[in-house]
Amino acid sequence: MDRHHKEILKAIQVNAGQGTEHTFLDSYLGNAHPRYAISAPVLRTIAKEWMRSHRDLPVDAFAKLLTSLIGGKSSTEKWMAGMLLDYSTQDQRTFDPKLFDQWLDHLIGWAEVDAVCTGTYTSTEISRNWKKWASLLSKFSKSKNIQKRRASLVLLCSPLSKHADERLAAIAIENIDRLKAEKEILITKAISWLLRSMVKHHRKLVEDYIYEYKNTLPRIAVRETQVKLSTGRKTKAKD
């Protein structure tokens, strides 16, 4: 375990109640990893304060810390890695994105994958380091590991919601085309999320795509995206 990992884990344990293991949440979160009884706001405060006091942490040391946390036993440690990414400096984000290929071997279920693969890091770094990311996103969409296939979609959600980058939109459609026949909720919900993320900056593309492929896309993706297009919401407002 990385020494910084030990320091952060101690802070989590001090602020947490008794850890949970094998509860009714396992099926919802998609894994049976143990979790510390600590709220997301408290966890995020720990991450924010730790990164504020370690802004001079070199990129290699930061990448080592993230790798250690993601390889940790608990989901809480893995979620923490994603939060640290949110509060990292630009210099600390310059690690080789190929690390995500390694990290995703240790993430199971939507909560862990999304914690590491969405957020401010992806909204800035995917476009900035496009050559490497384009290759990775395509590779993930073809992986036998469903966690990586989900990542090929959700990694694009934050940047597409913030930027009108045609390269991102093109690979998003390419990956959706490759995965739209899958029935697993990890994929169908991710397709819905990605299409909805594209509405702000790529509305016409999404409208045309939904119209042409509505019979082959997951129903939930068609339904939620159509609602987003017409109302700006994920679901229709209740009367």
NORBEL-V640116 format. One record per pair of residues at least 24 apart in sequence whose ideal C-beta (glycine too) atoms are under 6 Angstrom apart, sorted by sequence separation. I is the first residue (numbers start at 1). J is the second residue. If there is no record, write none. Layout:
BEGIN
{{I	J} {I	J}}
END
This chain:
BEGIN
{{12	36} {195	221} {15	42} {191	218} {93	121} {192	220} {192	221} {196	225} {199	228} {62	92} {149	179} {188	218} {191	221} {195	225} {63	95} {93	125} {188	220} {192	224} {196	228} {51	84} {59	92} {70	103} {82	115} {86	119} {122	155} {126	159} {169	202} {55	89} {78	112} {82	116} {86	120} {113	147} {117	151} {137	171} {141	175} {11	46} {59	94} {71	106} {81	116} {97	132} {123	158} {47	83} {51	87} {59	95} {70	106} {79	115} {85	121} {97	133} {118	154} {122	158} {123	159} {150	186} {154	190} {157	193} {161	197} {169	205} {180	216} {47	84} {75	112} {113	150} {117	154} {122	159} {141	178} {153	190} {157	194} {160	197} {164	201} {180	217} {113	151} {117	155} {127	165} {156	194} {160	198} {35	74} {44	83} {48	87} {118	157} {123	162} {34	74} {35	75} {36	76} {47	87} {107	147} {114	154} {118	158} {146	186} {150	190} {157	197} {33	74} {35	76} {153	194} {33	75} {104	147} {104	148} {104	151} {5	65} {4	65} {2	64} {2	65} {5	68} {5	69} {2	68} {1	68} {110	186} {31	108} {31	109} {30	109} {29	109} {30	110} {29	111}}
END
